[in-house]
Amino acid sequence: MKKIWYKVLSVLTFAGLLGLPSACNAQARCPWLNAATAAGLLGGDVQMTVSAPADPGSGKGVGSAMYSDQVRMDRFDVSCDFTRKSASSAFALSIVVKTMADVKKDFASYLALCRGTTVPLKGIGNEAVQCVSKDLSVGGEEQVIARVRDRAFVLTIRREMKPRTGGDAGELSDGTRNVAEQVAGSLF
């Protein structure tokens, strides 16, 4: 009776392990920021979408990919989007990292994405600017465009913020600055 019980247990264990790989398929992670940090910045649980190279071996092609071994994703052009929805509004954090073939020409095209005036930022990559909205009374969106060597990144954060006035109207929030520093540090 004991032998039969062990055989049944062995077969059930083996059958359970066969189904395990499909249940444990890992979603690609954002190499620049984890979901917990994004949740803290956006004020609640977030959904994450990672656009990564379809073929991690060549670094070419972009699509949503699943990697069983979580290859060094920081070597590729990866975009990460974190979103949180509430009853009254939606919050988002987007990080787009791209490798530039011609740094001078290509980085200028990234700077052109700024919808306001640019303010130079120190201590974030080789070149970094904050895009300050023309309407400073409207809070909620902050954008940093920067480069580290031959890689550009655009960080955009949309969340509820108190409108800023006076001396701190154009200043970058601590949370956004910390994320920009983290992305730049990952690219070094």
Secondary structure, 3 states (H helix, E strand, C coil): CHHHHHHHHHHHHHHHHHHHHHHCCCCCCCCCCCHHHHHHHHCCCCEEEEEEECCCCCCCCEECCCCCCCCCHHHCCCEEEEEEECCCCEEEEEEEEEECCCHHHHHHHHHCCCCCEEEECCCCCCEEEEEECCCCCCCCEEEEEEEECCEEEEEEEECCCCCCCHHHCCCCCHHHHHHHHHHHHHHC
